[in-house]
Amino acid sequence: MTSYSLPFSAVVFSGILLMSRAQAKVEFNRDIRPILSDTCFHCHGFDEKERKSGLRLDVREDALKPAKSGAVAIVPGNLDKSELIARVMTSEEDDLMPPTKLHKPLTRQQKDLLKQWIAEGAEYQGHWAFITPKTPEIPKVKTPGVVQPVDAFIMQRLENEGLPSSPPAEKATLIRRVTLDLTGLPPTPEEVDAFVNDNSPQAYEKVVDRLLSSNHYGETMAMQWLDYARYADSNGFQTDSSRTMWPWRDWVIKAFNDNMTFDKFTIEQIAGDLLPNATRDQNVATGFNRNHRLNGEGGIIPEEWRIENIIDRVETTSFTWLGLTLNCCRCHDHKFDPLTQRDFYSFFAFYNNVPETGTILGGSNR
């Protein structure tokens, strides 16, 4: 299964970094959004009540429209006609953006990035969670001996910034790192000795293959997933008595060890019980949505707790698979993610048909 990390972003760029990117195309999410978010969006962003001069910069279509003054903030490819550039470059304090009172002056590097972005067409990007991941082309580097693709990306960055790479780790250190990373356990002395004394070109690959075939690999990979699913073998409320959830935990571990494809991993956890002729394992997989808290409190209102559990399922599923929150649009349209209250309750409707309340009455979950 593949995991994706959040895209790199930073607000302050060093002169070296700017020079290294001068030839590369600016990316909105990586280079521009952090600047606008920190200095512009409070007055020209998501919040309609706080928006000034009718100018909205977080949506491209709006940013290209004339403001109340008639000026156009962004004219793709034309710096002279882009009021945003005029305002950030001016020496007139009354016209300067962001305003002096905000105490967030743009650096020279940030101004240059904005200029480069507009000159290149002022392309926007949507929320990173909705952008389909694509396998990038492996960069060519000058440094000899780079074998692993990930090392090529790291080396390209180091070369661009004129930084030397660290020397290779000693073999005893290397096997300790990779064993802890893939299994969560240190290597045995015998495993260290075997690797140190193996001088074949495939020595490291053999260690990795061995670790990936270990049951401990699935256990380590499952740990983060169990956190996402709020896993526990207890009810999580009041007396917090025990319940049996470990079969689902073992299903997740086995899925990683069997290298189950991510689409199957997703379908079986969300709707394994709805598959044709669902197997016992596919029913167990749906334990992802049974990790919510159970309540046996005296005087509880079953309908209230049923709704709370539906909301918990909506929010947990969105955290895990969408990589964003649906919490805010439970009560109102989301100002920062492109999600509405209607979206929340449309998602809510999927779980609203589950015939259980999440209450413990007479020792059962009804």
Secondary structure as a PSIPRED ss2 file (coil, helix, strand):
# PSIPRED VFORMAT (PSIPRED V4.0)

   1 M C   1.000  0.000  0.000
   2 T C   1.000  0.000  0.000
   3 S C   1.000  0.000  0.000
   4 Y C   1.000  0.000  0.000
   5 S C   1.000  0.000  0.000
   6 L C   1.000  0.000  0.000
   7 P C   1.000  0.000  0.000
   8 F C   1.000  0.000  0.000
   9 S C   1.000  0.000  0.000
  10 A C   1.000  0.000  0.000
  11 V C   1.000  0.000  0.000
  12 V C   1.000  0.000  0.000
  13 F C   1.000  0.000  0.000
  14 S C   1.000  0.000  0.000
  15 G H   0.000  1.000  0.000
  16 I H   0.000  1.000  0.000
  17 L H   0.000  1.000  0.000
  18 L H   0.000  1.000  0.000
  19 M H   0.000  1.000  0.000
  20 S H   0.000  1.000  0.000
  21 R H   0.000  1.000  0.000
  22 A C   1.000  0.000  0.000
  23 Q C   1.000  0.000  0.000
  24 A C   1.000  0.000  0.000
  25 K C   1.000  0.000  0.000
  26 V C   1.000  0.000  0.000
  27 E C   1.000  0.000  0.000
  28 F H   0.000  1.000  0.000
  29 N H   0.000  1.000  0.000
  30 R H   0.000  1.000  0.000
  31 D H   0.000  1.000  0.000
  32 I H   0.000  1.000  0.000
  33 R H   0.000  1.000  0.000
  34 P H   0.000  1.000  0.000
  35 I H   0.000  1.000  0.000
  36 L H   0.000  1.000  0.000
  37 S H   0.000  1.000  0.000
  38 D H   0.000  1.000  0.000
  39 T H   0.000  1.000  0.000
  40 C C   1.000  0.000  0.000
  41 F H   0.000  1.000  0.000
  42 H H   0.000  1.000  0.000
  43 C H   0.000  1.000  0.000
  44 H H   0.000  1.000  0.000
  45 G C   1.000  0.000  0.000
  46 F C   1.000  0.000  0.000
  47 D C   1.000  0.000  0.000
  48 E C   1.000  0.000  0.000
  49 K C   1.000  0.000  0.000
  50 E C   1.000  0.000  0.000
  51 R C   1.000  0.000  0.000
  52 K C   1.000  0.000  0.000
  53 S C   1.000  0.000  0.000
  54 G C   1.000  0.000  0.000
  55 L C   1.000  0.000  0.000
  56 R C   1.000  0.000  0.000
  57 L C   1.000  0.000  0.000
  58 D C   1.000  0.000  0.000
  59 V C   1.000  0.000  0.000
  60 R H   0.000  1.000  0.000
  61 E H   0.000  1.000  0.000
  62 D H   0.000  1.000  0.000
  63 A H   0.000  1.000  0.000
  64 L C   1.000  0.000  0.000
  65 K C   1.000  0.000  0.000
  66 P E   0.000  0.000  1.000
  67 A C   1.000  0.000  0.000
  68 K C   1.000  0.000  0.000
  69 S C   1.000  0.000  0.000
  70 G C   1.000  0.000  0.000
  71 A C   1.000  0.000  0.000
  72 V E   0.000  0.000  1.000
  73 A C   1.000  0.000  0.000
  74 I C   1.000  0.000  0.000
  75 V C   1.000  0.000  0.000
  76 P C   1.000  0.000  0.000
  77 G C   1.000  0.000  0.000
  78 N C   1.000  0.000  0.000
  79 L C   1.000  0.000  0.000
  80 D C   1.000  0.000  0.000
  81 K C   1.000  0.000  0.000
  82 S C   1.000  0.000  0.000
  83 E H   0.000  1.000  0.000
  84 L H   0.000  1.000  0.000
  85 I H   0.000  1.000  0.000
  86 A H   0.000  1.000  0.000
  87 R H   0.000  1.000  0.000
  88 V H   0.000  1.000  0.000
  89 M H   0.000  1.000  0.000
  90 T C   1.000  0.000  0.000
  91 S C   1.000  0.000  0.000
  92 E C   1.000  0.000  0.000
  93 E C   1.000  0.000  0.000
  94 D C   1.000  0.000  0.000
  95 D C   1.000  0.000  0.000
  96 L C   1.000  0.000  0.000
  97 M C   1.000  0.000  0.000
  98 P C   1.000  0.000  0.000
  99 P C   1.000  0.000  0.000
 100 T H   0.000  1.000  0.000
 101 K H   0.000  1.000  0.000
 102 L H   0.000  1.000  0.000
 103 H C   1.000  0.000  0.000
 104 K C   1.000  0.000  0.000
 105 P C   1.000  0.000  0.000
 106 L C   1.000  0.000  0.000
 107 T C   1.000  0.000  0.000
 108 R H   0.000  1.000  0.000
 109 Q H   0.000  1.000  0.000
 110 Q H   0.000  1.000  0.000
 111 K H   0.000  1.000  0.000
 112 D H   0.000  1.000  0.000
 113 L H   0.000  1.000  0.000
 114 L H   0.000  1.000  0.000
 115 K H   0.000  1.000  0.000
 116 Q H   0.000  1.000  0.000
 117 W H   0.000  1.000  0.000
 118 I H   0.000  1.000  0.000
 119 A H   0.000  1.000  0.000
 120 E C   1.000  0.000  0.000
 121 G C   1.000  0.000  0.000
 122 A C   1.000  0.000  0.000
 123 E C   1.000  0.000  0.000
 124 Y C   1.000  0.000  0.000
 125 Q C   1.000  0.000  0.000
 126 G C   1.000  0.000  0.000
 127 H C   1.000  0.000  0.000
 128 W H   0.000  1.000  0.000
 129 A H   0.000  1.000  0.000
 130 F H   0.000  1.000  0.000
 131 I C   1.000  0.000  0.000
 132 T C   1.000  0.000  0.000
 133 P C   1.000  0.000  0.000
 134 K C   1.000  0.000  0.000
 135 T C   1.000  0.000  0.000
 136 P C   1.000  0.000  0.000
 137 E C   1.000  0.000  0.000
 138 I C   1.000  0.000  0.000
 139 P C   1.000  0.000  0.000
 140 K C   1.000  0.000  0.000
 141 V C   1.000  0.000  0.000
 142 K C   1.000  0.000  0.000
 143 T C   1.000  0.000  0.000
 144 P C   1.000  0.000  0.000
 145 G C   1.000  0.000  0.000
 146 V C   1.000  0.000  0.000
 147 V C   1.000  0.000  0.000
 148 Q C   1.000  0.000  0.000
 149 P H   0.000  1.000  0.000
 150 V H   0.000  1.000  0.000
 151 D H   0.000  1.000  0.000
 152 A H   0.000  1.000  0.000
 153 F H   0.000  1.000  0.000
 154 I H   0.000  1.000  0.000
 155 M H   0.000  1.000  0.000
 156 Q H   0.000  1.000  0.000
 157 R H   0.000  1.000  0.000
 158 L H   0.000  1.000  0.000
 159 E H   0.000  1.000  0.000
 160 N H   0.000  1.000  0.000
 161 E C   1.000  0.000  0.000
 162 G C   1.000  0.000  0.000
 163 L C   1.000  0.000  0.000
 164 P C   1.000  0.000  0.000
 165 S C   1.000  0.000  0.000
 166 S C   1.000  0.000  0.000
 167 P C   1.000  0.000  0.000
 168 P C   1.000  0.000  0.000
 169 A C   1.000  0.000  0.000
 170 E C   1.000  0.000  0.000
 171 K H   0.000  1.000  0.000
 172 A H   0.000  1.000  0.000
 173 T H   0.000  1.000  0.000
 174 L H   0.000  1.000  0.000
 175 I H   0.000  1.000  0.000
 176 R H   0.000  1.000  0.000
 177 R H   0.000  1.000  0.000
 178 V H   0.000  1.000  0.000
 179 T H   0.000  1.000  0.000
 180 L H   0.000  1.000  0.000
 181 D H   0.000  1.000  0.000
 182 L H   0.000  1.000  0.000
 183 T H   0.000  1.000  0.000
 184 G C   1.000  0.000  0.000
 185 L C   1.000  0.000  0.000
 186 P C   1.000  0.000  0.000
 187 P C   1.000  0.000  0.000
 188 T C   1.000  0.000  0.000
 189 P H   0.000  1.000  0.000
 190 E H   0.000  1.000  0.000
 191 E H   0.000  1.000  0.000
 192 V H   0.000  1.000  0.000
 193 D H   0.000  1.000  0.000
 194 A H   0.000  1.000  0.000
 195 F H   0.000  1.000  0.000
 196 V H   0.000  1.000  0.000
 197 N C   1.000  0.000  0.000
 198 D C   1.000  0.000  0.000
 199 N C   1.000  0.000  0.000
 200 S C   1.000  0.000  0.000
 201 P C   1.000  0.000  0.000
 202 Q C   1.000  0.000  0.000
 203 A H   0.000  1.000  0.000
 204 Y H   0.000  1.000  0.000
 205 E H   0.000  1.000  0.000
 206 K H   0.000  1.000  0.000
 207 V H   0.000  1.000  0.000
 208 V H   0.000  1.000  0.000
 209 D H   0.000  1.000  0.000
 210 R H   0.000  1.000  0.000
 211 L H   0.000  1.000  0.000
 212 L H   0.000  1.000  0.000
 213 S C   1.000  0.000  0.000
 214 S C   1.000  0.000  0.000
 215 N H   0.000  1.000  0.000
 216 H H   0.000  1.000  0.000
 217 Y H   0.000  1.000  0.000
 218 G H   0.000  1.000  0.000
 219 E H   0.000  1.000  0.000
 220 T H   0.000  1.000  0.000
 221 M H   0.000  1.000  0.000
 222 A H   0.000  1.000  0.000
 223 M H   0.000  1.000  0.000
 224 Q H   0.000  1.000  0.000
 225 W H   0.000  1.000  0.000
 226 L H   0.000  1.000  0.000
 227 D H   0.000  1.000  0.000
 228 Y H   0.000  1.000  0.000
 229 A C   1.000  0.000  0.000
 230 R C   1.000  0.000  0.000
 231 Y C   1.000  0.000  0.000
 232 A C   1.000  0.000  0.000
 233 D C   1.000  0.000  0.000
 234 S E   0.000  0.000  1.000
 235 N C   1.000  0.000  0.000
 236 G C   1.000  0.000  0.000
 237 F C   1.000  0.000  0.000
 238 Q C   1.000  0.000  0.000
 239 T C   1.000  0.000  0.000
 240 D C   1.000  0.000  0.000
 241 S C   1.000  0.000  0.000
 242 S E   0.000  0.000  1.000
 243 R C   1.000  0.000  0.000
 244 T C   1.000  0.000  0.000
 245 M C   1.000  0.000  0.000
 246 W H   0.000  1.000  0.000
 247 P H   0.000  1.000  0.000
 248 W H   0.000  1.000  0.000
 249 R H   0.000  1.000  0.000
 250 D H   0.000  1.000  0.000
 251 W H   0.000  1.000  0.000
 252 V H   0.000  1.000  0.000
 253 I H   0.000  1.000  0.000
 254 K H   0.000  1.000  0.000
 255 A H   0.000  1.000  0.000
 256 F H   0.000  1.000  0.000
 257 N H   0.000  1.000  0.000
 258 D C   1.000  0.000  0.000
 259 N C   1.000  0.000  0.000
 260 M C   1.000  0.000  0.000
 261 T C   1.000  0.000  0.000
 262 F H   0.000  1.000  0.000
 263 D H   0.000  1.000  0.000
 264 K H   0.000  1.000  0.000
 265 F H   0.000  1.000  0.000
 266 T H   0.000  1.000  0.000
 267 I H   0.000  1.000  0.000
 268 E H   0.000  1.000  0.000
 269 Q H   0.000  1.000  0.000
 270 I H   0.000  1.000  0.000
 271 A H   0.000  1.000  0.000
 272 G H   0.000  1.000  0.000
 273 D H   0.000  1.000  0.000
 274 L H   0.000  1.000  0.000
 275 L C   1.000  0.000  0.000
 276 P C   1.000  0.000  0.000
 277 N C   1.000  0.000  0.000
 278 A C   1.000  0.000  0.000
 279 T C   1.000  0.000  0.000
 280 R H   0.000  1.000  0.000
 281 D H   0.000  1.000  0.000
 282 Q H   0.000  1.000  0.000
 283 N H   0.000  1.000  0.000
 284 V H   0.000  1.000  0.000
 285 A H   0.000  1.000  0.000
 286 T H   0.000  1.000  0.000
 287 G H   0.000  1.000  0.000
 288 F H   0.000  1.000  0.000
 289 N H   0.000  1.000  0.000
 290 R H   0.000  1.000  0.000
 291 N C   1.000  0.000  0.000
 292 H C   1.000  0.000  0.000
 293 R C   1.000  0.000  0.000
 294 L C   1.000  0.000  0.000
 295 N E   0.000  0.000  1.000
 296 G C   1.000  0.000  0.000
 297 E C   1.000  0.000  0.000
 298 G C   1.000  0.000  0.000
 299 G C   1.000  0.000  0.000
 300 I C   1.000  0.000  0.000
 301 I C   1.000  0.000  0.000
 302 P H   0.000  1.000  0.000
 303 E H   0.000  1.000  0.000
 304 E H   0.000  1.000  0.000
 305 W H   0.000  1.000  0.000
 306 R H   0.000  1.000  0.000
 307 I H   0.000  1.000  0.000
 308 E H   0.000  1.000  0.000
 309 N H   0.000  1.000  0.000
 310 I H   0.000  1.000  0.000
 311 I H   0.000  1.000  0.000
 312 D H   0.000  1.000  0.000
 313 R H   0.000  1.000  0.000
 314 V H   0.000  1.000  0.000
 315 E H   0.000  1.000  0.000
 316 T H   0.000  1.000  0.000
 317 T H   0.000  1.000  0.000
 318 S H   0.000  1.000  0.000
 319 F H   0.000  1.000  0.000
 320 T H   0.000  1.000  0.000
 321 W H   0.000  1.000  0.000
 322 L H   0.000  1.000  0.000
 323 G C   1.000  0.000  0.000
 324 L C   1.000  0.000  0.000
 325 T C   1.000  0.000  0.000
 326 L C   1.000  0.000  0.000
 327 N C   1.000  0.000  0.000
 328 C H   0.000  1.000  0.000
 329 C H   0.000  1.000  0.000
 330 R H   0.000  1.000  0.000
 331 C C   1.000  0.000  0.000
 332 H C   1.000  0.000  0.000
 333 D C   1.000  0.000  0.000
 334 H C   1.000  0.000  0.000
 335 K C   1.000  0.000  0.000
 336 F C   1.000  0.000  0.000
 337 D C   1.000  0.000  0.000
 338 P C   1.000  0.000  0.000
 339 L C   1.000  0.000  0.000
 340 T C   1.000  0.000  0.000
 341 Q H   0.000  1.000  0.000
 342 R H   0.000  1.000  0.000
 343 D H   0.000  1.000  0.000
 344 F H   0.000  1.000  0.000
 345 Y H   0.000  1.000  0.000
 346 S H   0.000  1.000  0.000
 347 F H   0.000  1.000  0.000
 348 F H   0.000  1.000  0.000
 349 A H   0.000  1.000  0.000
 350 F H   0.000  1.000  0.000
 351 Y H   0.000  1.000  0.000
 352 N C   1.000  0.000  0.000
 353 N C   1.000  0.000  0.000
 354 V C   1.000  0.000  0.000
 355 P C   1.000  0.000  0.000
 356 E C   1.000  0.000  0.000
 357 T C   1.000  0.000  0.000
 358 G C   1.000  0.000  0.000
 359 T E   0.000  0.000  1.000
 360 I E   0.000  0.000  1.000
 361 L E   0.000  0.000  1.000
 362 G C   1.000  0.000  0.000
 363 G C   1.000  0.000  0.000
 364 S E   0.000  0.000  1.000
 365 N E   0.000  0.000  1.000
 366 R C   1.000  0.000  0.000
